[in-house]
Amino acid sequence: MAQGDLTCDVHIIGGGPAGYTAGIYAARAGLKTVISTPAALSGMMAMAPTVGNWPSQVEPAPGRDILERIHDQALNAGAEVVLESVAGVNFSEERGLQVFGGAQVHVARAVVVATGAMSPAEKVPGEEDFLGRGVAYCVACDGPLFAEEPVIVVGLDQHAAEEALALSEIASSVVFATPARTLNLDDHLAGALAETPNVTVETGVRLQEIVGDQSVEGGRFKDTDGNERIIAGTGIFMYLRGNEPATEFLLGAVDLDEKGFIITDELLATSMPGVYAAGDVRHKVVRQQVVAAGEGAVAALSAERFVRGSERIAMQRGIAR
């Protein structure tokens, strides 16, 4: 691979505690570090109403507040954050470690996958059929395609609500449809949704099917009483989360276990040289936010050692670089 093909030393996929901690360590090591994430604050930590077991956090606090500080620390260390969904990768000796973002291809010396385990457990009927024809997952990537058109955002959490607000500045109208009977949003965000004239919030409705002919025309929803109706829209943004590992974009590039989690060794290396995994996307037993952050640090140290081609990177206390 030609030196000029490289766009960064370390590319990190994921904007949770694992991804941002990896970003802190990689950037502080003097490596050009890029983090791809569909939202600045994403994943389970961003959804947690309160976190009470985070070190140094004496009083419980919203997960978003803690994650925002980790995000800011990564930026201050010198990491670059790109808001995009990663569509695929190509890891090869000839072309390097390629990561396909929303509108660009990143080529890195090392990659850290920290995408967590929040992919939808099951696809909604019609979702795959209309992929690229009205079904979308990222407002920053695909929102402009629906300028002055009616759209639907389906989700449960703060991130989905924020995306609905972002779309309100692009689309003619936005329906924020959620299966929750009540939304657990902070007062500022709840107020902003209520005050935005072209946003309608529909609670207690569950998406049954995405409908249309050549492209999306709406979604069929069922309410808590079992009644069904069609909500019209030319685009539908999916933010319903499950607990499956977010590894579909890897397209078989690294070894996975039978449930789709990434298999790693003790230093978090995958089956592909130069590619590491950290956090809940990895095959393991303990899934805690603080553990994910620690794994982000280990993955970044391992990536640094790979990039520099050195066994002398400090992997434990007392060993000099």
Number of C-alpha atoms within 10 A of each C-alpha: 12 8 6 7 12 16 17 17 21 30 31 34 28 31 30 31 32 34 34 31 27 36 37 24 23 30 24 16 15 13 19 19 29 24 27 27 25 23 22 20 24 21 25 20 20 23 18 16 16 16 17 12 14 15 7 6 11 9 10 13 16 16 21 22 17 18 22 18 12 23 24 15 16 25 18 13 18 20 28 19 21 17 19 25 23 21 13 17 19 16 20 13 9 8 14 19 24 21 24 18 21 19 10 10 14 20 25 26 22 25 29 28 28 33 28 30 23 18 19 16 13 10 11 14 13 16 19 12 17 20 14 13 17 24 22 19 19 20 24 16 16 20 21 14 13 19 16 14 15 22 30 26 27 23 23 23 20 22 20 23 25 18 21 28 20 15 28 23 16 19 22 15 21 27 21 24 25 25 20 16 13 11 16 14 17 11 8 8 14 15 11 14 19 12 11 13 11 17 22 17 15 17 17 16 22 21 22 16 17 25 22 18 7 10 17 24 20 21 25 16 21 18 16 13 8 10 9 15 14 16 17 18 22 19 29 29 23 18 22 21 17 13 14 18 21 23 23 11 14 19 11 12 17 17 15 19 10 8 9 18 21 27 19 21 11 8 17 24 21 22 16 15 17 22 27 29 32 34 30 29 26 29 21 12 7 10 15 15 20 15 16 25 22 17 25 32 23 25 33 31 22 24 30 26 18 17 16 13 10 10 12 11 16 14 16 9 6 7 9 9 9
